[in-house]
Amino acid sequence: MIPKLPTFRILTTAMLVVACTLDAAEALPPLELRNWKGEEVVRLDAFAGKIVVLDFFAHWCVPCLPTSQALEKEVRAHYRESGGNPQGIPVEVVGINIDQSLPARTQFYIRKSGLAHVLDDKDGTLLKALGGKGIPFIAIVDGRRATSENQDWQLVSASTGFNGSDQVRTIIDGIGGQSRSIPDLPARGNPWPTVFFEKGQSQLLEASVETLQSAAVDLLDTSFRYRRSIQGGDIDLSFTRTVIDIAYQPPPAPYAYSVESPLSRSERMTSYQAGFQETGVDSVLLNASGGVYDGYADFRSVWIDERFRQINNTSLQYSNADPGGWNLATGARWEYLPTTGFAQFDLVYQFDVVSPGYEWQIGKGLVRGIDELETWAASLGFENVLTPQIRTLHQFSAIDTTARENRYSYQASMNYAAGEHWVWRPVFGLTKEDPNFTSTSFGLTIEYELDQDWALSLSGRHYDDTGEIEDVAVISSAAPPMDAFQVGAGIRWTGTDRAFRLQAGKYRTRYDEPGIGQVEYYHLYQDRDWLYIECSFSLNF
């Protein structure tokens, strides 16, 4: 993989909240709301004779956007094409905005979601009146008997969270039938693997290219991702192809062996990953994933393997490396505060076949080092929406790897909407491993939205560590202390159903002078200036 300063992503998994469907329709009080970005007062009788789906949202609510998109595409458009529900009653979807603090961000949300009708619920007054504890909040109102003179509106269903359009359509299809009772909700879905071939609610295709280039090392990552949302969850598949090119240089005299020579070497690594994430209204949702890879995971492994190959390939005890591995992971996401507080726990097992080291020992000859590693990793993260402008993430992890001490890490980030067009994203990381390894990182990304489509960004990140070697008098391929700095600029375009991002910058790595035991890898741990470019394109359909 392309080395970069330690980062972590803001978790944007769909929020999970308890849904409540009313046992019987209830009379709805008179409703008057202002039109979005206007002074016009809109009364509910503007939709008299229809079934109305009220979609409560806010621009900062992560799961609200896919909910609004699904309601527009799979509910409103569906009934418009079919001429109403099975009883011929027209159906309308109305977005209800509960946060008026940042109109430009709300406008971007409305455009991306495709909402045709949007009203303002100042301070969430109507949301509270309907018993809403969080968003997304979906209310289904029966107005087939209502007129401008007869305000006969019945609240049929109200639920916090979104469990798919099928559930909403099942309730709508039951309105106006022989029974006023709400039909049973659909089952969670068919058993795997037939569930994959069901009609998807939404799909995502994403392609990205990332390159990192320096004087002696060139790296190229090409990735493709496909995500399919189905009833009850999201299926996520990805493929990555990594190309590692190095210009190997033997260590300086007198540390180089006579058989060593400069050499250009190219390696390929291919990885496949698949995962499933539950979605719905439950407060706890599960996720699972697994993957395999074949090839060298980083340029350092290629460099070290090349040195051992040149020195030892004439020995009968030497054999060419065949690196690869696989992983399994499982986890759960718990919404401990409605809409605003989430905990994510993950447990990962990783098995790696690596390129081993070699050592000449008296009486034994050439001895091959460890070439199989097992890793267990556990992480616990807390994501909180503190205000409409501030979202935070704190993540703790512990890693246990063969022949190493346990490694413990803490990472934190914040997403701060500083104004109508500004977003600040600071990050911080700390890692400790006995006996004396410590690394710290901190960074900041500032994004400015030019308009509804285009945004510019500037980013900087610093990383430093104490090095991986314990005794510099012993020959070791471990890295000496390092200091790194990354700075870049980017541009992003976001359309209704597609997005494009381009980022470029400089990445600088500086190592301390190698100790006696590290001189044999002098050229591997040279100071380097890198050029990095990242480009990605995504399509939602």
N, C-alpha and C positions, 0 to 999 in steps of 0.2 A: 504494500500500500504506500501511497505517497506520504512521506513524513510531513507533519505540520504541527504547529503548536497545539498543545492539548486544548480541546474544545469540547463542548457538549451542546446538544441541541435542546431548544425549548420543546418540551413535550406538548404536542397539540392533539392528543388522543381525544375522541369525542367525550363530552361530559355525560355522566351517568346519573340519573335521578329517578326517584320513585314516581311512578305514574299513578294517576287516580282517575278511573272512569265512573261517572255518576250512574247509580242504579236506575234512576228515573230522571226525565227531563225536568229542569227547574226554570221558573220564570226569570227572565233577565231584566234588570232595572233599565230605565231609559239611558241611552248611550249617546253622548255627544263628544267628539274629539276633533281637534284641529287637523287640517290637512298638512302633510309633511311640507315644511318650509313655506307655509302660507298661513293666512289669517282665516281662511274659510273654515267654518265649522261644519263638520260632516256628521249627520245623524245616521243611526243604524237603519232607519227606514229607507235610506238610499239603496239598500240591498233587499228591500221587501220582496217576498216571494221566493227567496233563494235560501240555500244552505250556505252559511258563512263560516269559513275556517279562519280564526284569529291567530296569527303567528306573532307572538311577542318576542322581540329581539333587542339586542344592543350591539353597536359596532365592535365592542371589545370582547364579546362572547364567542369563544372559539367554536363550540359545536352549533351555534346558531346559523352560521353561514351555510353549511351543508344541509341543515334542516330546511331553511328557506328555499334553497335551490331545489330540493326534493319536492317540497310542497308546490312550487310553481310548475315544475316539469312533469311531475307524476300525479298530481292531484288536480290543480287548476286546468292544465292543458288537457289532461285525460278526459275530464268531464265536459270541457268545451267541445272537444272532438266528438264525444258520444252523445251530446245533447242533454246532459244532466245525469243524475243517478238512475238506477233501473226504473224508478217511478216517474222519471221525467222532470225531476226538480232541478233547476239550475244550481250550480255550485260556484262559489267565489272564494278566493283566498285574499285576506287583507293583512298586510304586515303592520304590526303595532310597535313603534319605536319608543323605548322607555328611557332613553338617554339623549338629551339634547345638547350636551356639553361641547361636542366636537362635530359640527354639521358636515364638514368636509369628509370626515371619516365615515359618517353615516351615509353620505351620498355615494361614496365608493362602495360601501356594503350593499346599498340598494341596487346599484348598477350591476355589481357582480352576481348578486342573487337573482336578479331578474324580476323582483317584486313589481307587480303592476299597480297595486294600490297600497299606499303607506299612510298611516295616520300617526300622530304624536300622542303618546300617553304621558303627559308631564308628571314627573316624579313617580311613575309607575302606579298611579292611583287606581286605574282599572285593574291592573295586574293584581294588586293587593285585594281589591274588592272581590275578585274571582277566586281568591285563595291561593294565588301563585306564590311559591316559595323560592323560585329560581327560574332561570331561562336556559334553553328554549321552553316556552310554555305554550301549549296548543289548546285552544278552546273551539269546540264545534257548536254552532248555534243554528237552530232550526227556525227559519223565518218564513216558511211556506204559507202560513196563515196571516202573516203580518201585512199591514198596509200603513199608509201615512196616518190614517185615523185610528187604526187598531194596532197598538204596539204589542202584538202577541209573539214575542220572541222567547224561545225555549233554549236554555243551556243544556245541551245533550251530553257533552263530554268535556272534561278539563283535565289536562295532564301536564306535569312538569317532566321534561325530557321527551325524546323522540325515538320511537322504536320502529321506524320505517313507515313508508307510505301505505303499505298494505293494511296496516292497522287502521289508519285514518280512513281509507277507502272502505273498509269493512263496516265501520260505524256509519259512514255517509250512505252506503248502499242500503242500510237497514232503516233509514229515515223515510217515513211515508208508506211503509209496508203495513201488513195486517197487524203487526205487533209493534208497540212503541218501545219494547225492551231492547236493550243493546245486544246485538249478536255476540256470540263468543269470539274472542280474539283469535287470530290464526296461530298455529303452532310455530315454534321457533324456527322450523325448517326441516328439510329432509336430511337423512344421515349423509355424512361424508362418504364417498366423494361426489355423489349425485348433486349435492348442494352447489357445487361449482358451476354446473350447467344450467342452474335456474336463471331466470331473467334478472340481471343485475340492476340495482337502483342507480348506481353511477360507476364510472370507470375512469382510471387515470393512466396515462402513458407518459413516461418521463425518460428523457435521454440527457446524459451529461458527459462532458469531456473535461479532464483536468490534467494539466501538464506542469512539471516542475523541472527546470533545466539549470545546470551549472557546468563548469568547465570539464568535470570528469564523470558526471552522472546526469542522465536524462531519464525522467519518469513520465509515464503516460497512463492515465486511467480512463477507460471508457465504460460507462455504466448504462444499463437499461432497467427500467422498473415498470411493473404493471400492477395496479391495484384494482380490485373489483369489490364493490360493496354489494352484499347480498343480505337477505333477511337474516338478522341475527349476528352479522359480523362482517369484517373486511378480510379479504384474501390478498396477500402481498407477495409478489414474486420479483426477484431481482437477479441480474446477471452482471458481472464485472470482469473486464479483461484488463490486466495490468502488464505493461511492457517496461522492463528495467534494462537500461543500457549503461554499462560502466566502462571506463578506460582504466583498467587495472595497472597500478604502478607498484613494483616491488619496494620494500623498505630501503632506506639509504644504507650504503656500506658503513660498517661491516655486518649489518644485520640481515642482508639479503643472502639467500642461498644461490649457489652458482647456476642452478637449474631454473631460477626464476627469470621471467622476462615480461616486459609490458605487453598487454593484451587487451583487445576490445571484446567484450562479452555481452550477449543479449539473452535475457530470460523472459519467459511469459508466465503469468499466473492467472488462472481462471477460477472464478468462484460463483457459486449458485446459492441463493438463500430463499427460503419460503417461510411465510408466517401467517398466522390467523389471529385476529383481534376481535373479541366479542364486542358487539355494540348493542345498545338498547337502554332500557330505563332502570335496570337493576343498579343498586349502589355499588356492587362489586362485579367487575367484569374480568374475565381471564384472557390471557394471551399465550401463545406458544409459537416457537419458530425453530428452524433447523437449517443447516447448510453444510456444504462441502467446498473444499478448494484444493487446487493442484498447482504446485509451483512455489517459488520463493516469495515470501511475504514482503520483503523489503530489500533495498540495495545493500545494506550492511551484510546481510546473510550471504548474498552473492559474492561480495568482495572477500569475505573470510573463507568461503568455500573455495574460491579460486586460488587463494594462497595455499591452502592445504592440498589442493589437487596438484598444483605445480610441484610442491615439495615431495609429496608422498605417492604419486600415481604409479611409481615403479615398484612399490612394495606390495607383496601378496596380501597384506592385512588391510590395504586400502580398498574401499569400494565407493563408487559414485553415489552421491546423495540423490534421494528421490523425495523431496519434501511435499507435504500435503497435510490435510487434516479435515476434521469435521466438528460440528458443534450442535448442541441442543440447548434450548432455553425455554423457560416457562415463567409466568408472572401473573400478577393481579393488580388491577387499578381500583382503588376504593375512593369514593366520593364521601368524605367525612363531613364536609360542609356544603350544603346545596349550592351548586354553581360556582363556588369560589374556593373550595379546598379539596385537593386530591393527593392521594398517596399512591405511589407506584413501587411495587416490590418485584425484583427479577432475580432469578437464579440461573446461572449459565454453567454448562460443562463444555470444555474445549479439549480436544485431543489433537496433538500436533506431532507429525514426523518432521524433524528438522535436520539441517545439515550439521553433523557432529564435528567436534574438534578432535584433534589427534595429538598424541604425546608419546615420545620415545622414552621407554622405561628400561632400566638395566635388568637383564634376564627375561624380559617379556617382549622386547622389540616395540613395534608400533601398536599403541593401544588406542582403540576407538572410544570416544566419549559418548555421553548420553545423546541418543537421537530420538527419543520419544518423551514428550512432555504432556502431563495432564494438568489442567487448570480448572479450578472451581472459583467462580466469582459470584458475589451477592451484592445487590445494590438496593438502596431505599431512597426514594426521592419524594419531595413535598413541593407541590405546585399550588400557589395561592394567588387569587385575584384580590389584591389589597384594596384597590380603588379602580374606577373605570380607566385610569391612566397607568396603573402600575400592576405588573404581574411578576412574580418572583418564582425561582426554582432553587431548591437546595437538595443536593444529592450526595449520599454517602455510599462508599463501596469498599469491599474487602476482597482481595485476590490471593489465592493460594496456588502456587505453581511448583511443579517438581523441582527439587534441589534448590529452592529459594525460600527466603523468609517471607512471611505474609506482607502484602503491600496494602496500605490503607490510603484512601483518597477522599477529599471533600471538594465539591465543585458548586459554585453558585453563579446565578445570572439574574438579570432583571431586564424587563422590557418596560420602558418608560415613554409614554406618549407625552412629549414635552410641550406640544402645541398642536395646532391644526395640521401642520405639515412635518413636524419633527418627531423622530423616534430615536431614543438613546438605548443602547444595549450593552451595559458593562458586564464583564465576566471575571471570575476569579477561581483559581484552582490551587490545591495543596496536596502533595503526595509524600508519604513517608514509608520507608522500608529499612528494617534493621540490616546491618549494624549502623550505617550512617548515610543512607541515601535520602535526600530531600529535594523536591522540586516544587517550584512555585510558578504560577502564570497569572497574568492579568491582561485584560484587553478592553477595548471599547470600539463599538461600531455606531456611527451616527448616520441616520438616513433622513433624507429630505425628499418629500413628495412634491414633484413639480406640478402635477395635475392628477387626474383620476387614473391615468395610465402609466405615467413615467415617474421613476424615483432614482435619486442618486445616493451613493453611500461612500463613506470614508471609514477605514478600519485600521486599527493598530493593535498589535499583541506582542507581549514580551514573555519569554520563558527562560528559566535558568535552573540548573540542577548541580548537585555536588559530585556527579560522576558515579560510575558503577563499580570502580575498582577498590578493593580493600587494602591490598599490599602491593605497592608499585614496584617492589623488588622481584615480584613473580611475573613471568611472561603471561600476559592476558590480552584478550581481544576486547575487554570491556572498555567502554568509552570514558575518557577523562571528563572533568567538569565542563559543562557547556552553557553558553549564553546565546540566546537567539532572539531576533526581533523581526516582526513581519509588519509591513504597511501596504495598504492597497486601496484601490478605488473601484467602484462598480456602478453599473446601471441596470435597472430592472424595468421591464414592461409587463403589465398585467392587464389582460383583456377579460372578457366575460367568461371564456372557457379555455383560455390558454395563457401561458406566461413564458417570458424569456429573461434570462439573467446572464450578465457578463461581468467578470471581475478579474482584475490584473494587479500585479504589484511586485514588490521585492521582498525576498526572504533571506535573512543573513544569519549564518551560524558561526559562532566563534568558540574554539576549544582552548582550554588551558594547555600549556606545554606538556607533552607526554612524559610520563615517568619512565624509568629504566625499562620496566616491563611492558610499556606500551609503544616503544619506538618501532617495533616490528609492524605496527599498524599506523605508522606516521601519516601515510597518504590517505588512509581511510578517514582519519579524524583531522583532516586539514580544514582550515577556515574556508568557508564557501559563501559565495553570493549567488542566490538563486533567482530566477525569473519564474513567476507562477501565473498561470492563466486558467480560469474556470469559466465554463460556459454550460448552460443547461436550458432545456426547453421542455415544457409540460403541456399536456392536452387533457382536459376533462370532457367527458361525453357520457 
